Amino acid sequence: MINADPSPVTQWRKRRQRQGFVRVEVQVRKEDASLVRDVASALGDPEREAETRSILREKIITTRAGGLKALLEAAPLEGIELERQRDFGRDVAL
């Protein structure tokens, strides 16, 4: 006879999925494993999740420019001389 009841692990995973969680597998160096676990723990803690997410976005996530124009608009231009003298070239004798 086959047991049709899902295992407790399956039930737990389905419950977490309904709560909006997903299962993620990453591979990191051995010395970074505890750091990744700590970050995941902080993101899962309701008291620390907002601050952790904010810090990670600020320090790690890079915004992608929407082209050259957006990149130039975002560039810090304070102290840069943008005006230059008009150069009419040299006289050309025929």
C-alpha positions as CSV (number, residue, x, y, z in Angstrom):
1,M,0.0,0.0,0.0
2,I,1.3,3.5,-0.9
3,N,1.2,6.3,1.6
4,A,-0.6,9.3,-0.2
5,D,0.2,11.8,2.6
6,P,2.9,14.3,1.6
7,S,5.9,14.3,3.9
8,P,6.3,17.0,6.5
9,V,9.1,18.5,4.5
10,T,6.9,18.8,1.4
11,Q,4.1,20.3,3.5
12,W,6.5,22.8,5.0
13,R,7.9,23.8,1.6
14,K,4.4,24.3,0.2
15,R,3.4,26.4,3.2
16,R,6.5,28.6,2.7
17,Q,5.7,28.9,-1.0
18,R,2.2,30.2,-0.1
19,Q,3.9,32.8,2.1
20,G,5.9,34.1,-0.8
21,F,9.2,32.3,-0.2
22,V,11.2,30.5,-2.9
23,R,14.0,28.0,-2.6
24,V,17.3,29.1,-3.9
25,E,20.5,27.2,-4.3
26,V,23.8,29.0,-4.7
27,Q,27.4,27.8,-4.8
28,V,30.0,29.9,-3.0
29,R,33.4,29.4,-1.6
30,K,33.7,27.6,1.7
31,E,34.8,30.7,3.5
32,D,31.7,32.7,2.2
33,A,29.1,30.0,3.2
34,S,28.4,31.4,6.7
35,L,28.2,35.0,5.2
36,V,25.6,33.9,2.7
37,R,23.7,32.1,5.4
38,D,23.8,35.2,7.6
39,V,22.5,37.4,4.8
40,A,19.7,34.9,4.0
41,S,18.8,34.8,7.7
42,A,18.7,38.6,7.9
43,L,16.5,38.8,4.9
44,G,14.1,36.3,6.5
45,D,13.9,38.1,9.8
46,P,11.0,40.6,9.9
47,E,12.9,43.0,12.1
48,R,16.0,43.2,9.9
49,E,14.7,42.5,6.4
50,A,14.0,46.1,5.3
51,E,17.4,47.4,6.5
52,T,19.3,44.4,5.1
53,R,17.6,44.8,1.7
54,S,18.3,48.5,1.7
55,I,22.0,48.0,2.5
56,L,22.4,45.3,-0.1
57,R,20.7,47.4,-2.8
58,E,22.8,50.4,-1.9
59,K,26.2,48.6,-1.8
60,I,25.9,45.7,-4.2
61,I,23.2,46.3,-6.8
62,T,24.4,48.6,-9.7
63,T,21.8,50.5,-11.6
64,R,21.9,50.0,-15.3
65,A,22.1,53.1,-17.4
66,G,19.5,53.6,-20.1
67,G,22.1,54.5,-22.7
68,L,24.7,57.2,-23.1
69,K,22.3,60.0,-22.3
70,A,21.2,58.5,-19.0
71,L,24.8,57.7,-18.1
72,L,25.8,61.4,-18.8
73,E,22.9,62.7,-16.8
74,A,23.9,60.6,-13.8
75,A,27.6,61.6,-14.0
76,P,28.9,64.0,-11.3
77,L,30.0,67.0,-13.3
78,E,30.7,69.5,-10.5
79,G,34.1,71.2,-11.0
80,I,34.5,70.1,-14.6
81,E,35.0,72.9,-17.1
82,L,32.5,72.3,-19.9
83,E,33.2,75.5,-21.9
84,R,36.1,75.7,-24.3
85,Q,37.6,78.4,-26.5
86,R,36.4,78.5,-30.0
87,D,39.1,77.4,-32.4
88,F,38.8,78.9,-35.9
89,G,41.7,76.9,-37.2
90,R,44.6,78.3,-39.1
91,D,44.7,80.5,-42.2
92,V,45.1,78.6,-45.4
93,A,46.9,80.4,-48.2
94,L,46.0,79.5,-51.7
